[in-house]
Amino acid sequence: MVKIRPATFADAAPLAALAERTFRDTFADENSQEDMNIHCANNYSSEIQLRELSDPLRVTILAEVDESLAGFAQLLLRSATHCLSSNSPSELNRLYVLREWHGRRVAHELMNAVLSTAAQRKSEHVWLGVWERNPKAIAFYRKFGFAVIGEHSFVLGTEPQRDLVMSVQINAPSTAA
Ligand SMILES: CC(C)(COP(=O)(O)OP(=O)(O)OC[C@H]1O[C@@H](n2cnc3c(N)ncnc32)[C@H](O)[C@@H]1OP(=O)(O)O)[C@@H](O)C(=O)NCCC(=O)NCCS
């Protein structure tokens, strides 16, 4: 069974390892080793994840199966993009699931948690950037109502890439007593 929970400071080291592993698994085949190494060195270490976990505007959510990490998502509250006009936008900054858990509801449970967290935190929209050459992720986001609203550039190491920007409107949770 998939267990979803917020990350804590104690998760910094395993989260860094999971984030680097899933990033490399996803993109190593289509990018140079040098660019991958630069990106990983700049984004994944216990210290970096600890800093991120201390940021009140960054919500990191973990998925565990049998008490082992299977995936994670990270939401940046109040993060804007030029592609979207919104009073309260949040950015789904990362969503990564270990390969052996693809297609097995882990990503769904994570996305449900992301969208309900965004609603609880009064976000009006969730948006994300996804590499134009990642059709599986694009198909997954569409299933949750995300639509392409523009594009931006993402630099992987030294390599500028074209990301599609997708967004979904959040339904406010009921405030009825
Ligand atoms: C993206 C990710 C979170 C989705 O989770 P998942 O469990 O694989 O998702 P699902 O299997 O439910 O859905 C993927 C959809 O893409 C479809 N798909 C798979 N490969 C595809 C391809 N090459 N082209 C188009 N669609 C594809 C699947 O058929 C499925 O759609 P369906 O349910 O209508 O059949 C997961 O694959 C992942 O962690 N990938 C690596 C990290 C990543 O790319 N993160 C996103 C960075 S922006």
The ligand as a Gaussian input file, in Angstrom:
#p B3LYP/6-31G(d) Opt

LIG

0 1
 C        5.762000      11.041000     -14.833000
 C        5.428000      10.003000     -13.775000
 C        5.355000      10.651000     -12.398000
 C        4.043000       9.411000     -14.133000
 O        3.780000       8.347000     -13.265000
 P        3.316000       6.929000     -13.832000
 O        2.985000       6.051000     -12.700000
 O        4.340000       6.442000     -14.794000
 O        2.003000       7.385000     -14.607000
 P        0.850000       6.528000     -15.277000
 O        1.360000       5.188000     -15.699000
 O       -0.347000       6.580000     -14.430000
 O        0.536000       7.451000     -16.531000
 C        1.424000       7.650000     -17.565000
 C        0.617000       7.807000     -18.852000
 O        1.512000       8.047000     -19.910000
 C        1.262000       7.134000     -20.943000
 N        2.554000       6.925000     -21.581000
 C        3.554000       6.118000     -21.233000
 N        4.578000       6.234000     -22.081000
 C        4.187000       7.148000     -23.012000
 C        4.791000       7.692000     -24.175000
 N        6.012000       7.319000     -24.566000
 N        4.086000       8.618000     -24.897000
 C        2.844000       9.005000     -24.513000
 N        2.241000       8.515000     -23.416000
 C        2.895000       7.594000     -22.686000
 C        0.733000       5.909000     -20.246000
 O        0.023000       5.097000     -21.147000
 C       -0.148000       6.526000     -19.195000
 O       -1.409000       6.951000     -19.702000
 P       -2.754000       6.021000     -19.530000
 O       -3.022000       5.864000     -18.071000
 O       -3.803000       6.816000     -20.212000
 O       -2.415000       4.720000     -20.173000
 C        6.468000       8.840000     -13.749000
 O        6.447000       8.187000     -15.003000
 C        7.858000       9.312000     -13.434000
 O        8.227000       9.453000     -12.281000
 N        8.669000       9.525000     -14.492000
 C       10.057000       9.920000     -14.339000
 C       10.186000      11.306000     -13.762000
 C        9.519000      12.360000     -14.579000
 O        9.527000      12.340000     -15.815000
 N        8.935000      13.318000     -13.864000
 C        8.280000      14.447000     -14.465000
 C        9.259000      15.545000     -14.628000
 S        8.425000      16.989000     -15.250000

